[in-house]
Amino acid sequence: MLAKALRQGALVLSVLFIMPAWGETPPRQTLILNDGQREHTLHVEVARTASERAKGLMERQALPADAGMLFLYASEQPATSAYWMYRTRIPLDIAFVDGGGVIRSLKTMSPCRAEESSRCPVYPSGARFRAALEANAGYFATRGIGVGDRVELASWLESP
């Protein structure tokens, strides 16, 4: 029995050893946005699963100026779908992008410091979308990126 417990303990320790340290972020990948006149590069973390999308950028104290998070969905989401900022510490812009890579809606979201999630405002997309792209508040406006501009999304939606 002790041998079995030791084996299980060793397994737990090895799992803990290979997990990333608290506060580390997943690797970022390059995403290209096009405002019709020039291309802009954003280095994004990709959230494909429901749990990755639910966590999003929660508890982050800062986000590099050229970084963001790309939320991908297997199917088109309705215009009533909304994001919120529960446990999110930094102000963010969000672009809702259709399956063709066209930005259909932009919002600016403020951090929510409420202890209960139900007290945080929600930000409905207002347009059907296949992906949502979060960046620091002001990112899109500073670069002149708006509704109708494009995000190179095709390869992201095709890859597993």
C-alpha positions, 0 to 999 in steps of 0.5 A: 500500500505504501508503494502505491501511495508513493507511486501516486505521490510521485505522479502528482509531483511530476505533474506539478513539475511540468505545469507552468508557474503561476502567472505565466501566460501561454505562448502568443501567436501573431495575428494580422489586422488590416485597416484597408491601408496598412497591416497591424500585428497583434501577438495573441493568446488563443482561447479555443475551449470553453474553459479557456474562453471562460478564463480569458484575461482574468486576474491579469495586472497588465497586458503588453501594448501589442498583445491580446487574446483571440477567442475562437468558436466552432460555430457562429455566435448570435448577436445577443452573446455577451462578454463581461469583465468579472475578475478582469483588472485591465480595461479592454477593447473587444472586436467581434469578428465574423467567419470571413474575418470582418470586424462587425462590432467594437466595444470598450469594456471597463474592469469589474471590481465587484465581488459577485459576478452578477454585479458586473456589466455585460457587453453584448456583441450586437452582431453575429460573430465567429471570433472575439479579439481582446486588446488593451483599451484604445488599441483599435482607435489608436490604429484607426481600426474599425467596423468593416476592417479585417482580421486574417482569421481563415487559418485560425478557424481551419486549424484544430 
